[in-house]
Amino acid sequence: MTHRYLPALAARAVPRYTSYPTAAEFGPAVGAGDQAAALDAIAPGAPVSLYLHIPYCEQICWYCGCNTGAVGRPQRLDVYRAAIEAEIATVSARMRGRVTAVHFGGGSPNALSPTAFAEICGTLRQRFDIAPDADWAAEIDPRFFGRAHAYAFARAGIGRISVGAQSFAPLVQAAIGRIQPFAKVASAIAEARSAGVEQINLDLMYGLPGQTLDDIAATIAAARRLAPDRVAMFGYAHLPAMLPRQRRIDASKLPGAEARFWQRALAHDLWVEAGFEAIGFDHFARPDDSLAVAARAGELRRNFQGFTDDRASTLIGLGASAISQFDGVIVQNEKHVGRYRMAVLGGELAGVRGVRRDAHDVAAGAVIERLLCDGHVDVAATAATHGMTADQLCHDPALLDALAGQGVVARDGWSIAVTPLGAPYARLAAAAFDRYRTVSRGQFSAAV
């Protein structure tokens, strides 16, 4: 594939659009009352996904943008488990839908002991109506994942793990505070497969301090030996003003916009050459993986876990800082673990901030999702299904015209397609339909 570096676009800050409106629009006008009403409104048997956030890690990595803290005393996890089980009881008592997917994220879900993890999964099965073929997945830190966790995960029903690897270059690992030998990652994956967890996602990054094209190539060569089913290739977002832990990273060693672009381009080409299909702008999957199947069928979705084949339109977040997404509202739980625990142990819902989605938000969100997932969208047709016009949905027609002039998108009226050359800049095309993006607020990553 031929790649084109466009300096004015590559470094421009833009949301990742894991929701619309984005988290930048969340505010205190939305809270537990909206959360309760949305849960009560779920129709009996309607498909629902669950996301459980475990905000703890054995060690804190400097690059990480997640809401997480060091475990410290093991009792913290016991107390947190009691809190999340209390929230499960409160939410399940109101929610009549059927769970079709369960995802554990963090932090590190394997910061929980194997026994604690199994007990939470048992509580979920007792409290919720979970479909027999529901998809169960969990993120893991492979540095602290061994046989006991592998078998506990498998017995609990976990069929897919997402393995945080980031880079296999020792100098890069040292620069981000995550020393992780290849042998350790390989051992964790082997243990998971031996226990019966058959599907493996691998999370890698580009744009890390000191990272070079040779590092990208060597990391991907090593990663291929692990035979993952899916790969996420994320661009590192350096936001030390928002994430104090990132201040430990030497910003002078970060690749510039052009270097980042070519790192992404090389990663794309190497994974495609290895037989993976490019999914969206930062995922790759084997052709027989369900993510690739969904992409070819036009059924790919985008939510807070990134690109997904999950078809449920309702996502319920459980745990401190977890986000729930409903048709009419997005609600985020209290981030502070102590305040979260007080709320849920008192039988209350934990939502404290969010955003209501009006008809315009729903329609624009549909355009953005299809543009990022499919690479093309009929804006007029999508708008019409929501009783609107394409002109009403396009917030920044000048941006769309500029992208068309630079070959990033092709236009036939309101039929918009991201070109092969424009794929790295797809989020900028989405931003043309984002009415909240009048100016960048400085909390978003670079477009590439």
Summary of the structure (lengths in Angstrom):
residues: 448
radius of gyration: 21.1
end to end distance: 16.5
largest distance: 60.0
contacts: 1530
relative contact order: 0.17
helix: 42%
strand: 22%
